[in-house]
Amino acid sequence: MNFKPPKFLIEALATGKWKPVAPNVIRRCLGDDLYDLKLFENLDAMELMPGILEAGGYVDDPVFCMTREVNRSSEDPRLEFPRALFIAGSIMPGDDVFVAIRREDFDEYDPPVLVLDWRKKAPYRWTERGRLSELINGIGLECAQKQHTL
């Protein structure tokens, strides 16, 4: 399985459009109800997360609502772990909130941003919070406004 991150995420990383921002910026983009989150700064950090989650036992723990199955039925709301690219996570240990996108076999796509929402019942905890392009644009707007006020 050779799943690819979206091309415009790679471009945003390369051009500096994907950058660390304050948790309130992420909340503005993905929802005011979220814990403090941080964006993973580069593709290496994003690609390390599956190993960390695997080692921590998260993948097979039903409360985290992930499946190892690829191309599962559309009725299955769990996160497809082999396709997941984790792009952000909670700052505080123990909050266990993750943000992921679904990688595809091709690189021209705009995936939904999925957040692990503990207020939802299992297996419906991965909730869509917009598109990756909206998150990247929101980060860019925030950074542009900040620079404009300096």
C-alpha positions in Angstrom: 0.0 0.0 0.0 1.5 3.2 -1.1 -0.8 5.9 0.2 0.2 9.5 -0.5 -0.3 12.7 1.4 -2.2 15.4 -0.6 0.0 17.4 -2.9 -1.1 20.7 -1.5 -0.1 19.6 2.0 3.4 18.8 0.7 3.4 22.3 -1.0 2.2 24.0 2.2 5.0 22.3 4.1 7.6 23.3 1.5 6.4 26.9 1.2 5.9 27.6 4.9 2.1 27.8 4.7 1.9 24.9 7.2 3.5 26.2 10.4 3.1 26.1 14.1 0.2 28.3 15.3 -1.4 28.9 18.7 -4.1 26.5 19.8 -6.8 29.2 19.4 -6.0 29.4 15.7 -6.6 25.7 15.3 -9.8 26.0 17.3 -11.0 28.8 14.9 -10.4 26.5 12.0 -11.7 23.2 13.4 -14.0 24.1 16.2 -14.1 26.1 19.5 -14.9 23.0 21.5 -11.4 21.4 21.0 -8.7 20.9 23.5 -5.4 22.7 22.9 -3.9 21.1 19.9 -0.6 21.5 18.0 0.1 20.9 14.3 2.9 18.4 13.6 5.5 20.6 12.0 6.7 18.4 9.1 5.9 15.2 7.2 8.4 13.2 9.2 6.6 14.0 12.5 3.3 13.1 10.8 4.6 9.8 9.6 6.1 9.0 13.0 2.7 9.1 14.7 1.3 5.7 13.5 4.3 4.0 15.2 3.7 5.9 18.4 0.0 5.0 18.4 0.8 1.4 17.5 3.3 1.1 20.4 0.9 2.7 22.8 -1.9 0.2 22.0 -4.2 2.9 20.7 -5.0 1.2 17.4 -6.5 -2.0 18.8 -8.3 -0.2 21.7 -11.9 0.1 20.7 -12.3 3.4 22.5 -10.1 5.0 19.9 -12.3 3.8 17.0 -9.7 2.7 14.5 -9.6 -0.2 12.2 -6.7 -1.9 10.4 -9.0 -2.7 7.5 -8.4 -0.8 4.3 -11.3 0.2 2.1 -13.9 -0.8 4.7 -17.6 -0.3 4.0 -18.9 3.3 4.1 -21.1 2.4 7.0 -18.1 1.8 9.2 -17.3 5.2 10.9 -13.9 4.1 12.3 -10.7 5.6 11.1 -8.8 3.5 8.6 -5.4 3.3 10.4 -3.3 2.3 7.4 -4.6 5.3 5.4 -4.4 7.8 8.3 -1.9 10.7 8.3 -1.9 12.3 11.7 -1.5 16.1 11.3 -2.1 17.4 14.8 -2.5 16.2 18.4 -3.3 17.4 21.8 -0.7 19.3 23.8 -1.6 17.9 27.2 -0.7 14.3 27.8 -3.8 12.3 28.6 -6.2 14.4 26.5 -5.6 11.9 23.7 -7.1 14.0 20.9 -5.7 13.4 17.4 -6.4 15.0 14.1 -6.0 13.0 10.9 -6.6 12.9 7.2 -7.2 9.9 5.0 -4.4 9.3 2.5 -5.2 8.1 -1.0 -3.4 6.2 -3.8 -3.0 9.5 -5.7 -1.9 13.0 -4.6 -4.6 15.3 -6.1 -7.3 15.4 -3.4 -8.6 17.6 -0.6 -9.4 15.2 2.3 -11.7 15.9 5.2 -10.0 16.7 8.5 -11.1 14.2 11.1 -10.9 14.9 14.9 -11.2 12.3 17.6 -14.1 13.7 19.6 -14.5 12.1 23.1 -18.0 13.5 23.5 -19.2 11.1 20.8 -20.0 7.4 21.5 -17.8 4.7 20.0 -17.4 3.9 17.1 -18.5 7.4 16.0 -15.8 9.5 17.6 -13.9 10.5 14.4 -15.8 13.6 13.3 -15.3 15.7 10.1 -14.3 19.3 10.9 -13.9 20.7 7.4 -11.4 20.1 4.6 -7.6 20.2 4.7 -7.5 23.2 2.3 -9.7 25.1 4.7 -7.3 24.4 7.6 -4.3 25.4 5.5 -6.1 28.6 4.3 -7.1 29.4 7.9 -3.5 29.1 9.1 -2.4 31.3 6.2 -5.0 34.0 7.0 -4.2 34.0 10.6 -0.4 34.4 9.9 -1.1 37.1 7.3 -3.2 39.1 9.8 -0.6 38.7 12.5 2.1 40.0 10.2 -0.1 42.9 9.1 -0.6 44.0 12.7 3.1 44.0 13.5 
